[in-house]
Amino acid sequence: MTVHSLNEHIHVSSVMWKTVSEACNLACDYCYYSTCAGRAGKAKQIDKRTLAKFIKEYMEMSHGLVNFVWQGGEPLLAGIDFFETVIYYQKKYSTKYKRAKNSVQTNGILINQRWADFFAEHNFFVGVSLDGPKEINDQRRVTRSGQPSFNLVIRGLNYLRSAGVEFNILTVIHETNVRHGKALMAFYLEEGFSHVQFIPCMDFKAQHLEQPGVFAITAKEYGEFLCEVFDYWYNDGYPTLSIRFFDNLLTAYLNYTPEHCVQQEACPRTIVFEQNGNAYPCDFYMDEHYLLGNITENSFREIASHANMEKFLLEKPSLPAQCQNCEFLTLCHGGCPRNRLSSDNEAGVEYFCESYQQIYRYAEQRMQALANRIKHDKLLALIHAGYPLPLKAGPCTCGSGKAFTSCCESLLSS
C-alpha cells in the first residue's frame, strides 16, 4: 500500500460496481467483459455486510455529491430488493453536506413500471445500451437463443419516459453501424433521444490486460463516422442533441475540464469493484497486475491509495513522443492508455489517433465559432448583471489564462 496520512483527503471521482459480475441476459458478440453468452443463471448479489461496509467507508471519505455507478453484466439482475438496500445504506450515511448520486448502465430489457418508478423516486440516471434502429441493433444485440432485443429495449425506454426518468443512449460503434451515421442520427431524432454517447468497439477482455486490443473498426472509419455525425450535432451552431464526445470537445474549447476520462489530461481516481469485492482502477484494467485489494479485507481508504492506483494514474500522462508535440494534445491528451499501441515494449499513439485528428481538423472552425459565441454571451450576461469586466492585463473571464485584452475582449466588438 502507498503511505498516505490518515488526515489527507483522497478524492475518488466515482465508484463502479460490477453488480452481478459477468451475469447478463443478452449475448452481444462484442462484449469486452461478460463471457456468459446470455446464460445468466442465478445472479449473485453483493454480500449485504460487504455492501454496508463499502457504502459507510466511501461516504465517510467523500464530500458533496458521492457518485455510485452500477454496471454489469446486467445490473438489474440483482433485483429491486438489492437496490433498495443500497438506498437504505446511502441514506443512513448521508449528511447535509454529502449525498449519494446513482447511475446504472443497463441493456433495458428488464425495465418495467416498477423499475421505472423506483428510478424516478430515487433520482437514478439510467444509461441504456442501444446500437441504433431495429435493423442495426438486432444484428449484434441478441438473447442467448439469438432473438432480437430492440422491441424489448424500446418498451423499457417507454417506461422510463412515462416515469420521467433521466436517461441516455449508449451506442457501440462497430462494423454494422460505423457507415450509417446519418441513419443513427435520424433514429435518435425520431425517437426524441436527447443524450447519446458512442463507444468504438474493441475486441478484448478487461480481465486480460496482456491481450492486445483488437479493434472492430479502423481509425479512418471511426474518424469519418465522427465527421458525419458532427454535422448533425452542430446544427448550424445551435446544438440541440447532447453527444458526449462533442460536448466534451466543446468543453475543452471553453477552457473547462471535460468530464469524459478519455479527453482528460489524466485518468481520474475511480474504483471498479467486482461482485466478489476485488477492486481495480478502471473497468479496462481488471487484471491482477492492477488489483487494489478487496473491500471485504481492506478499508476503502487503503484501496483508494494502493500503490497500483498510483501506478495506474501515471500511465496516461506518460505520453509517447508523437503526442508531446501534437497540435491537438490539449484536446485528447493522448486518448485512452488501454488503446495505445505497443511495439518493443514502447507505448505508441492511441489506436484512434487518426480518428481524433480527422474530427479535430474537420470541426475546428465551427467549434471555435460556437465557443466564441458562448463566451460572447457570457460576457454580455456579466455586463448586464453589473459585474465589472477584467482589467486589460487581467486574466480573461473564459479561464484561458491569457490576458483579457488578448483573449475575449475582441468578442465584444463582434
C-alpha positions in Angstrom: 0.0 0.0 0.0 1.1 3.6 -0.7 1.5 5.5 2.6 -1.0 8.4 2.9 -1.6 10.4 6.0 -4.8 9.4 7.7 -5.8 13.1 7.7 -5.0 13.5 4.0 -8.1 13.8 1.8 -8.1 11.4 -1.1 -10.6 12.4 -3.7 -12.3 9.5 -5.5 -14.3 10.7 -8.5 -16.7 7.8 -8.6 -17.1 4.1 -7.8 -18.4 1.5 -10.1 -19.7 -2.0 -9.1 -19.9 -4.9 -11.5 -23.1 -5.6 -9.6 -23.7 -9.2 -10.7 -20.2 -9.8 -12.2 -20.5 -11.2 -15.7 -24.1 -12.4 -15.4 -26.1 -11.0 -18.4 -29.4 -11.8 -20.2 -28.0 -10.8 -23.6 -25.3 -12.4 -25.7 -23.8 -9.4 -27.6 -20.9 -10.8 -29.6 -18.6 -7.9 -28.9 -18.9 -7.6 -25.1 -15.5 -6.7 -23.5 -16.4 -8.1 -20.1 -19.1 -10.8 -19.9 -18.3 -14.3 -21.1 -21.6 -16.0 -20.1 -23.1 -15.7 -23.6 -26.5 -14.7 -22.2 -26.7 -17.6 -19.8 -27.1 -15.5 -16.7 -28.2 -18.3 -14.3 -29.0 -17.1 -10.8 -27.2 -13.8 -10.4 -25.2 -13.5 -7.2 -25.8 -10.3 -5.2 -23.1 -8.4 -3.4 -23.0 -9.6 0.2 -25.1 -7.3 2.4 -22.3 -6.8 5.0 -19.8 -6.0 2.3 -22.2 -3.5 0.8 -22.8 -1.8 4.1 -19.1 -1.6 4.9 -18.3 -0.2 1.4 -21.0 2.5 1.5 -20.2 3.6 5.0 -16.4 3.9 4.3 -16.9 5.6 0.8 -19.5 8.1 2.2 -17.2 8.9 5.2 -14.3 9.7 2.8 -16.4 11.8 0.4 -17.8 15.3 0.3 -20.7 16.8 -1.6 -22.2 14.6 -4.3 -21.0 11.0 -3.9 -21.1 9.1 -7.2 -22.2 5.4 -7.4 -22.3 3.6 -10.8 -23.9 0.2 -11.1 -22.9 -1.9 -14.1 -22.7 -5.5 -15.2 -23.1 -7.8 -16.9 -26.7 -6.7 -16.4 -27.1 -5.0 -13.1 -30.9 -5.2 -12.9 -30.5 -9.0 -12.5 -29.6 -8.1 -8.9 -33.3 -7.2 -8.3 -35.0 -4.2 -6.9 -34.6 -5.5 -3.3 -30.8 -5.2 -3.7 -31.1 -1.6 -4.9 -33.5 -0.8 -2.1 -30.8 -2.0 0.3 -28.3 0.3 -1.4 -30.6 3.3 -0.9 -31.1 2.4 2.7 -27.3 2.4 3.5 -26.7 5.5 1.4 -29.4 7.4 3.3 -28.0 6.1 6.6 -24.6 7.5 6.0 -25.6 10.7 4.2 -25.3 14.1 5.9 -26.5 17.6 5.0 -23.0 18.0 3.4 -23.0 14.8 1.3 -25.5 12.8 -0.6 -25.4 9.8 -3.0 -26.0 10.1 -6.7 -26.7 6.8 -8.5 -26.3 5.8 -12.1 -27.0 2.5 -13.7 -26.0 1.1 -17.1 -28.5 -1.4 -18.4 -29.5 -3.2 -21.6 -33.0 -2.1 -20.7 -34.9 -5.3 -21.4 -35.9 -5.9 -17.7 -37.2 -2.3 -17.1 -40.9 -2.3 -16.2 -43.2 0.1 -14.4 -41.8 -0.9 -11.0 -38.2 -0.4 -12.0 -39.1 3.0 -13.7 -41.0 4.2 -10.6 -38.0 3.1 -8.4 -35.5 5.0 -10.6 -37.8 8.1 -10.6 -38.3 8.0 -6.8 -34.6 7.8 -6.1 -33.3 10.1 -8.9 -31.3 7.4 -10.7 -29.6 8.3 -14.0 -30.1 5.4 -16.4 -27.8 4.6 -19.3 -29.4 2.3 -21.8 -27.4 0.4 -24.5 -28.9 0.5 -28.0 -26.9 0.3 -31.2 -29.4 2.1 -33.5 -32.6 1.3 -35.2 -34.0 -2.3 -35.2 -32.3 -3.5 -38.4 -28.9 -2.4 -37.0 -29.3 -3.2 -33.3 -30.7 -6.7 -33.7 -27.7 -7.9 -35.7 -25.4 -7.8 -32.7 -27.5 -7.3 -29.5 -29.5 -10.6 -29.1 -30.6 -13.0 -26.5 -28.7 -16.3 -25.9 -31.1 -18.0 -28.4 -30.4 -15.3 -31.0 -33.7 -13.5 -30.5 -33.7 -9.7 -31.2 -33.7 -7.2 -28.3 -34.8 -4.0 -29.9 -38.5 -4.1 -29.1 -37.8 -5.1 -25.5 -35.4 -2.2 -25.1 -37.9 0.3 -26.6 -40.5 -1.0 -24.2 -38.2 -0.3 -21.3 -37.4 3.2 -22.6 -41.1 4.0 -22.8 -41.5 3.1 -19.1 -38.6 5.4 -18.2 -40.2 8.2 -20.3 -43.6 7.8 -18.7 -42.0 7.9 -15.2 -39.9 11.0 -16.0 -36.5 9.2 -15.5 -33.5 10.9 -17.0 -31.6 8.6 -19.3 -29.1 8.5 -22.2 -28.4 6.1 -25.0 -25.0 4.3 -25.3 -24.2 3.1 -28.8 -21.3 0.8 -29.5 -19.8 1.7 -32.9 -18.8 -1.4 -34.9 -18.8 -2.9 -38.4 -22.6 -2.9 -38.6 -23.2 0.8 -37.9 -20.0 2.7 -38.5 -21.0 3.6 -42.0 -24.5 4.6 -41.0 -24.0 7.8 -39.0 -26.9 9.5 -40.9 -29.3 6.7 -40.1 -28.3 6.7 -36.5 -28.8 10.4 -36.1 -32.2 10.2 -37.9 -33.2 7.4 -35.5 -32.1 9.4 -32.4 -34.0 12.4 -33.5 -37.1 10.4 -34.5 -37.2 8.7 -31.1 -36.6 12.1 -29.3 -33.4 10.9 -27.6 -31.7 13.9 -26.0 -28.4 12.4 -24.8 -26.2 9.9 -26.7 -22.7 8.6 -26.3 -20.6 6.4 -28.6 -18.0 3.8 -27.7 -15.9 2.3 -30.5 -16.0 -1.5 -30.4 -12.8 -3.2 -29.1 -12.3 -6.9 -29.1 -10.5 -7.7 -25.8 -11.4 -8.8 -22.3 -10.9 -6.4 -19.4 -9.7 -9.3 -17.2 -6.8 -10.0 -19.6 -4.5 -7.0 -19.8 -1.8 -8.9 -21.6 -4.2 -9.4 -24.5 -3.6 -6.6 -27.1 -6.6 -4.6 -28.1 -8.1 -5.7 -31.4 -10.5 -3.2 -32.9 -13.6 -3.9 -34.9 -13.3 -0.7 -37.0 -10.4 1.1 -38.5 -9.3 4.5 -37.2 -10.2 6.0 -40.6 -13.8 4.6 -40.4 -14.3 6.0 -36.9 -13.0 9.4 -38.0 -15.3 9.5 -40.9 -18.2 8.5 -38.7 -17.5 11.3 -36.2 -17.3 13.8 -39.0 -20.6 12.7 -40.5 -22.3 12.8 -37.1 -20.7 16.2 -36.2 -22.6 17.9 -39.0 -25.9 16.8 -37.4 -24.8 17.7 -33.9 -23.5 21.2 -34.8 -27.0 22.1 -36.2 -25.8 25.4 -37.8 -24.2 26.4 -34.5 -27.1 25.6 -32.2 -26.8 22.0 -31.0 -30.0 20.5 -29.6 -28.8 16.9 -29.1 -26.1 16.1 -26.5 -23.4 13.8 -27.9 -20.8 13.1 -25.2 -17.8 13.3 -27.5 -18.7 16.7 -29.0 -20.0 18.1 -25.7 -16.6 17.3 -24.1 -14.7 18.7 -27.1 -16.7 22.0 -26.8 -15.9 22.0 -23.1 -12.2 22.0 -23.9 -12.7 24.9 -26.3 -14.3 26.8 -23.5 -11.3 26.1 -21.3 -13.1 23.8 -18.8 -12.1 20.3 -17.9 -14.0 17.6 -19.9 -15.9 15.1 -17.8 -15.0 12.1 -20.0 -11.8 10.4 -18.9 -10.6 9.8 -22.5 -10.5 13.5 -23.0 -8.9 14.5 -19.7 -5.3 15.2 -19.0 -5.0 12.3 -16.6 -7.2 9.4 -15.7 -9.4 10.2 -12.7 -9.1 8.3 -9.4 -12.0 5.9 -9.8 -12.5 2.4 -8.3 -14.2 -0.5 -10.0 -15.4 -3.4 -7.8 -16.1 -6.9 -8.9 -19.1 -8.6 -7.3 -16.7 -10.5 -5.0 -15.2 -7.3 -3.6 -12.0 -7.2 -5.7 -11.1 -3.6 -6.6 -9.4 -2.2 -9.7 -8.6 1.4 -11.0 -10.6 1.1 -14.3 -13.0 -1.3 -16.0 -10.5 -1.7 -18.8 -7.8 -2.7 -16.3 -9.5 -5.5 -14.3 -6.3 -7.5 -14.2 -4.3 -9.0 -11.3 -1.4 -6.6 -12.0 -3.7 -3.7 -11.1 -5.6 -5.3 -8.2 -6.1 -2.7 -5.4 -7.3 -5.1 -2.8 -10.6 -6.4 -1.7 -13.2 -4.4 0.2 -14.0 -7.4 2.5 -10.4 -7.4 3.7 -9.2 -3.8 3.1 -10.5 -0.4 4.0 -11.8 1.9 1.3 -9.0 4.3 2.0 -6.4 1.5 1.6 -7.9 0.6 -1.7 -8.1 4.2 -2.9 -4.4 4.8 -2.0 -3.0 1.5 -3.2 0.4 1.6 -5.0 -1.3 0.1 -8.1 -3.6 3.0 -8.2 -0.7 5.4 -8.2 1.0 3.3 -10.9 -2.2 3.5 -13.0 -2.6 7.3 -12.6 0.9 7.8 -14.0 0.1 5.9 -17.2 -1.9 8.5 -19.2 0.5 11.4 -18.6 3.4 9.3 -19.8 2.9 10.3 -23.4 4.7 8.8 -26.4 6.9 11.1 -28.3 4.4 11.6 -31.1 1.9 13.0 -28.7 4.1 15.5 -27.0 4.4 17.8 -30.0 0.9 17.3 -31.4 -1.2 20.3 -32.2 -4.2 18.7 -30.7 -2.6 17.5 -27.4 -4.8 19.8 -25.3 -8.0 18.2 -26.8 -7.2 14.5 -26.4 -4.2 14.3 -24.0 -3.1 11.0 -25.7 -6.5 9.3 -25.5 -7.1 6.1 -23.6 -3.9 4.4 -22.3 -5.6 1.0 -22.9 -5.8 1.8 -26.6 -2.2 2.8 -27.1 -0.4 0.5 -29.5 2.8 -1.0 -28.2 6.0 -2.0 -30.1 9.1 -3.4 -28.4 7.6 -2.6 -25.0 7.3 1.1 -26.1 3.9 2.7 -25.9 2.8 4.2 -29.1 -0.1 6.5 -30.0 -3.7 5.7 -29.4 -5.3 3.4 -32.0 -7.8 6.1 -32.7 -5.3 9.0 -33.0 -6.0 9.3 -36.7 -9.8 9.4 -35.9 -9.3 12.2 -33.4 -7.1 14.3 -35.7 -9.5 13.9 -38.5 -12.5 15.2 -36.5 -10.5 17.9 -34.8 -9.4 19.3 -38.1 -12.9 18.9 -39.6 -14.7 20.6 -36.7 -12.1 23.2 -35.7 -13.5 26.3 -37.3 -17.1 25.6 -36.4 -16.2 24.5 -32.9 -14.2 27.7 -32.3 -17.1 29.8 -33.7 -19.5 28.1 -31.3 -17.2 28.6 -28.3 -16.7 32.3 -29.2 -20.4 32.8 -29.3 -20.9 31.2 -25.9 -18.0 33.3 -24.5 -19.5 36.4 -26.0 -22.9 35.7 -24.5 -21.3 35.1 -21.1 -19.6 38.5 -21.3 -22.8 40.2 -22.1 -24.5 38.4 -19.2 -21.8 39.7 -16.9 -22.2 43.2 -18.2 -26.0 43.2 -17.8 -25.7 41.8 -14.3 -23.5 44.8 -13.4 -20.2 42.9 -12.9 -17.0 44.8 -13.9 -15.0 43.4 -16.8 -11.4 42.4 -16.1 -8.6 45.0 -16.5 -7.0 44.7 -19.9 -3.9 43.0 -18.4 -6.1 40.9 -16.0 -6.9 37.3 -16.5 -9.7 36.6 -19.0 -13.1 35.5 -17.8 -13.0 32.4 -20.0 -10.3 30.7 -18.0 -7.7 30.6 -20.8 -5.0 32.0 -18.6 -4.4 34.8 -21.1 -4.8 38.5 -20.5 -8.4 39.7 -21.2 -7.1 42.2 -23.8 -5.5 39.4 -25.9 -8.3 37.0 -25.5 -12.0 37.6 -25.2 -12.1 41.5 -25.3 -12.3 41.4 -29.0 -15.5 39.4 -28.9 -17.4 42.4 -27.5 -16.9 44.2 -30.8 -18.0 41.3 -33.0 
